[in-house]
Amino acid sequence: AAALTMVATVAMAAVLAMYPNVYVDVAALSAPFVVGREGYLRYLRQLVEDGFGKRILFGTDFPSEVDRGVRLILEAGFLSAEQKSDILCGNAVRFLKLEASVCAVSPPPVGLQR
């Protein structure tokens, strides 16, 4: 799995370097059956170290893995608070040209609170 993760990282970094309008969604990789925790964090770290932190998105294409994926990003010690915020919302706001207020944390609606 480590070799596969490295090949995927190199390939994605090459695409990002060649095409400045391309972003990468890392949500699917957070699923344990894809590359595993260490592979996911290695992939994420390398893309950030390569200078692509402002082009990493966390989508919801694997809804069963959202909690796990968000937790992995929040617990990644190599990411700054700003990088975590960008990956989880800020980069999508810029890419989709949304109002920054969509990233504001608000309590869940009544009835949906835990």
SULWO-V549091 format. One record per residue. OMEGA is omega in degrees with one decimal (999 if undefined). BURIAL is 1 if it has 9 or more other C-alpha atoms within 8 Angstrom, else 0. D_LAST is the distance of its C-alpha to the last C-alpha in Angstrom with 1 decimal. Layout:
# SULWO-V549091
omega=OMEGA burial=BURIAL d_last=D_LAST
omega=OMEGA burial=BURIAL d_last=D_LAST
This chain:
# SULWO-V549091
omega=-179.3 burial=0 d_last=36.2
omega=179.9 burial=0 d_last=37.1
omega=178.4 burial=0 d_last=40.1
omega=178.7 burial=0 d_last=38.3
omega=-179.6 burial=1 d_last=35.7
omega=178.2 burial=1 d_last=38.6
omega=179.0 burial=0 d_last=40.5
omega=179.9 burial=1 d_last=37.4
omega=179.8 burial=1 d_last=37.0
omega=180.0 burial=0 d_last=40.6
omega=-179.7 burial=0 d_last=40.7
omega=178.3 burial=1 d_last=37.7
omega=178.5 burial=1 d_last=39.2
omega=178.4 burial=0 d_last=42.5
omega=179.8 burial=1 d_last=41.0
omega=179.5 burial=1 d_last=39.1
omega=-178.1 burial=0 d_last=42.3
omega=-173.7 burial=0 d_last=44.4
omega=-175.8 burial=0 d_last=42.2
omega=178.6 burial=0 d_last=40.6
omega=-179.3 burial=0 d_last=38.7
omega=175.5 burial=0 d_last=36.8
omega=179.0 burial=0 d_last=33.2
omega=176.8 burial=0 d_last=31.5
omega=-176.0 burial=1 d_last=28.0
omega=-174.9 burial=1 d_last=26.8
omega=-176.0 burial=1 d_last=23.6
omega=-179.1 burial=1 d_last=25.5
omega=-179.5 burial=1 d_last=27.0
omega=178.5 burial=1 d_last=23.8
omega=-175.1 burial=1 d_last=23.7
omega=-178.9 burial=0 d_last=25.2
omega=178.6 burial=0 d_last=27.7
omega=178.1 burial=0 d_last=29.2
omega=-179.2 burial=1 d_last=30.4
omega=-174.5 burial=1 d_last=28.1
omega=-176.6 burial=1 d_last=26.4
omega=178.6 burial=0 d_last=29.8
omega=179.0 burial=1 d_last=31.3
omega=-179.1 burial=1 d_last=28.4
omega=177.0 burial=1 d_last=28.5
omega=179.2 burial=1 d_last=32.4
omega=-179.3 burial=1 d_last=32.4
omega=-179.8 burial=1 d_last=30.0
omega=-176.9 burial=1 d_last=32.0
omega=178.3 burial=1 d_last=35.3
omega=177.8 burial=1 d_last=34.5
omega=179.5 burial=1 d_last=33.4
omega=178.1 burial=0 d_last=36.5
omega=175.8 burial=0 d_last=38.6
omega=-176.8 burial=0 d_last=37.5
omega=-177.3 burial=1 d_last=35.2
omega=-179.7 burial=1 d_last=31.9
omega=-179.2 burial=1 d_last=32.0
omega=177.5 burial=1 d_last=32.2
omega=179.7 burial=1 d_last=29.4
omega=170.7 burial=1 d_last=26.4
omega=-178.6 burial=1 d_last=23.2
omega=-179.8 burial=0 d_last=22.8
omega=-179.2 burial=0 d_last=20.6
omega=173.6 burial=0 d_last=23.4
omega=-172.6 burial=1 d_last=21.7
omega=179.7 burial=0 d_last=18.2
omega=-177.1 burial=0 d_last=17.5
omega=-176.3 burial=1 d_last=18.4
omega=-178.7 burial=1 d_last=16.6
omega=-179.3 burial=0 d_last=14.0
omega=-178.3 burial=1 d_last=17.1
omega=178.4 burial=1 d_last=19.4
omega=179.1 burial=1 d_last=17.5
omega=178.7 burial=0 d_last=17.1
omega=178.8 burial=1 d_last=20.8
omega=-178.8 burial=1 d_last=21.8
omega=-178.9 burial=0 d_last=19.9
omega=-178.3 burial=0 d_last=21.5
omega=-176.4 burial=0 d_last=24.9
omega=-178.8 burial=0 d_last=27.1
omega=178.4 burial=0 d_last=29.9
omega=174.4 burial=1 d_last=27.9
omega=176.9 burial=0 d_last=28.0
omega=179.2 burial=0 d_last=25.1
omega=179.3 burial=0 d_last=27.0
omega=177.8 burial=1 d_last=27.4
omega=179.3 burial=1 d_last=23.7
omega=178.7 burial=1 d_last=23.0
omega=-177.5 burial=1 d_last=25.9
omega=-176.2 burial=1 d_last=24.9
omega=-179.2 burial=1 d_last=21.3
omega=-171.6 burial=1 d_last=22.3
omega=180.0 burial=1 d_last=25.6
omega=177.5 burial=1 d_last=28.0
omega=178.5 burial=1 d_last=26.6
omega=179.8 burial=1 d_last=27.0
omega=-178.0 burial=0 d_last=30.6
omega=-177.0 burial=0 d_last=31.4
omega=179.8 burial=0 d_last=30.1
omega=179.3 burial=0 d_last=31.4
omega=174.0 burial=0 d_last=28.3
omega=-179.5 burial=0 d_last=27.5
omega=-178.2 burial=0 d_last=26.1
omega=178.6 burial=0 d_last=23.5
omega=178.7 burial=0 d_last=21.5
omega=-179.9 burial=0 d_last=20.5
omega=179.1 burial=0 d_last=19.1
omega=176.9 burial=0 d_last=15.6
omega=-179.9 burial=0 d_last=13.8
omega=178.5 burial=0 d_last=10.4
omega=177.7 burial=0 d_last=8.8
omega=178.2 burial=0 d_last=10.5
omega=-177.8 burial=0 d_last=9.7
omega=179.1 burial=0 d_last=8.5
omega=-179.5 burial=0 d_last=6.5
omega=-179.1 burial=0 d_last=3.8
omega=999 burial=0 d_last=0.0
